[in-house]
Amino acid sequence: MSTTSPTRAGRREWIALAALCLPMLIVAMDVSVLFFAVPFIAEDLQPSATQQLWIFDIYGFVLAGLLLTMGALGDRIGRRRLLLMGVAAFSVASGLAAWSTSAEMLIAARALMGVGGATLMPSTLALVRTVFHDRTQRAKAVGIWSAVMAGGVGLGPVLSGVLLEHFWWGSVFLINVPVMLLLLLVAPRLLPESRATSPGRLDLLSTALVLASVLPFIYGVKELAADGWSVRAVVAVVVGTTVGWLFVQRQRTAAHPLLDLDLLRRPGLRGSVAVNVIAQAGLVGNAILLTQYLQQVLDKGPLEAALWSLAPSLVVGGVGPMAAGLAARFGRPHVMAVALCVAGVGFVSLLVTQADSPAWVCLIGATLAAGIVTVATLVTEYVVGTVPADRAGTISGFLKTSTELAGALGIAVLGSLLNAGYRHAFSLPAGVAPEHAGHASDTLAGALAVSQQVPGQAGEALAVAGRSAYMTGMHWGVIAAAVLMVIGVVVALTRLPRGLDPAADAEPAELAAR
């Protein structure tokens, strides 16, 4: 084994990292940028209720379904080439979305944006692996990359609100174009090309199976979280799970599998992915609870709620890059365990929030809980750093796919507990006609809508009852999130290796020349 120290990155490599973070900021923002634009789109394009849901969801569905495939494709055709193709596709799709003349056109454009986004996530992370050879510098770079991703989701609604104050709704998509065009100009000069020299052909059947597994599974769990149990949602989850099992069987028998299952047999990698799934389920599920709390319980407007929710993102942006240094000193398992413990304390502290609490009370707990991003940073650096460099794209796609699935599960589990707690605690106030009980007893949004139709003190009492019941459901959800954090601590301390794999920084012979 060579004892040559890895080449340390200089100014050029750090500038390259900035270029790699640009598309990730845009991709993350586009997950949430439509929050304020919906009323304007509805007025202009007049989509049906179903079409409006697809305008929201199609981007995330396609993104999640293609991440693994695009990661594997980057290993075969070159990560920089795939990145540039994705940037071009994302730019064209953003323009089509901005000037859409019908709901159908906007849905199609959002789907194409999902395709472009799916190329950007794994290719940028794999290129971070290629650019940064020194383990410590790579860990710091991944921390910055993760912080940009986390910050983009929080920044999306704020930027959307500002743009809509001055421009038409299409501006929330056009903001993507100049950023992507800048990347098209600088990427060929800053980023090296890298690919595997003998990865085998892309298995099209595996590609179809992963797409047919992820899409119905995420759709089903989101339906379960939003509307409760239904035959359609359960069937979607069952179909997705079944096709996922078929995908795994295909990887065991295919001559050129899309995902090398031998990589997942490494205890450290399996444990890291497990911790990440647990952490992301708690983080994303809790974000849904807090968003509704700020808007529906504290009655803050979307822009004001988005500005309040930026506080945890700013803390995460500062803590994320520090994770690598802490891990180098104290060990990854211990740092992850402490981060999960802090997040658990944050979730438990949310139990003191009530319907009349100031916003800062819940944001203290939310900020502590957002420390989970430290776990995501360390997992990402470990997973990408311990696999052979020629498979960095595939494993990056797999890691991001598991993150998307974890988020969907978190929304389903915590959302279901929220709904169950709400229905358990809600009672119809005196003076409200029984025919209003249906919608009001299902969700807080329903109770607030009905309260507008009920005159006088009875309507006010109905709104108060709905908000009080929501707090019960929210408290059930944060207790579940805290339990998840405890499970994550146990997994981190028992299933993760104390150091990096011996072969972590070994460059395989089959890594392509740049």
C-alpha angles and dihedrals in degrees: 000000000000118000094198111128115241115258111263119232121250136194094295093056093049090050087050088054090054088053091050091051093055097073092042091056090053095045091050093047092052090062089068107016094100095063094100099027097065097088091050093046090047091053094047104037099024096214121189118249090261093048091050090055091050091049086059100038108034093076094056094041095053091041093054094042096054103039096095093043094049092048090055091045091054090055088056106040099026131279095240092048091050090047092053092046090051093048091052092047092047092050093050091046091050090054091049090049092049094053099035113147097193140029090248092055091050092050091051091048091050089050090053089049087055090054091051092045091052090059093050102054101057096033094054092047092047090050090053085057090050098045098045114056098164109088096220094047091046091053090052091047092052089049091056091045091052093047091053090051092050093045093050093062090054094043095052098077093042094051090044091054093049094048093047090054089065110017142036122277094264090069090077087068099037091060085074095061104069091045092052093045089053089053091050088057100046104032097075089053099043107033127068120222117242135173140151113271097216110018096140126235122311110265104231093191091056089048091054092045095052091048092047089050103045099042099055093038094055091041091052097049092047090052090049091051095047103039107013126236117353134157092241094053094045092048090051092052092046092048092048092048093047094049088046089057089050089051091055091049090050091053089055094054107028118107090223107023120199089227122030103225090198087074090059092053090073105105093218093052094046091048093047093052090047092053090047093051091051093047095046093048090057095042099048095039091051092048089062091052093050095046091056091043093056095044105034105025101035090032096228120160119249095258094046090047090049091051091050091049091054090076095077090044092055091051091048090050089059099040099044097070090046092060095082093055092048091048092050090054103038104018130259098263093054095046091048091048092050091047090051091048091051090048090050090053088050092053092047091049089058087070089079093060116104135182091269098041119123114256093247091064093065093038092061090060092040091053092051090047091051088067084087086087086075087065092050091050094051093044092050093049093046096047096045092043097050101049122079109276093238089064096046093109095051095047091045089054091048092049093050091046091054088049092054091048091048091052091051091050091049091053091048097047099040092037091053091050089049091053093044093050091047094052091045094053102036119103125175111246121235114271096034114115115244091237088070093056097085102068094028094055094049104058141353090245088057092049092050092048092050091046088063089059095048113078128225128350093343090065092048091049090052092054091049091049091050093050092047091051090048090057090056091052092045091051090052088052097050091048088056090048090052090051089052089054091054090052089049091053091053092049093047094051097042106032106037125084117239094234141019122290111271090241094047097115099029113123109218119231092240093063106121123244114255 
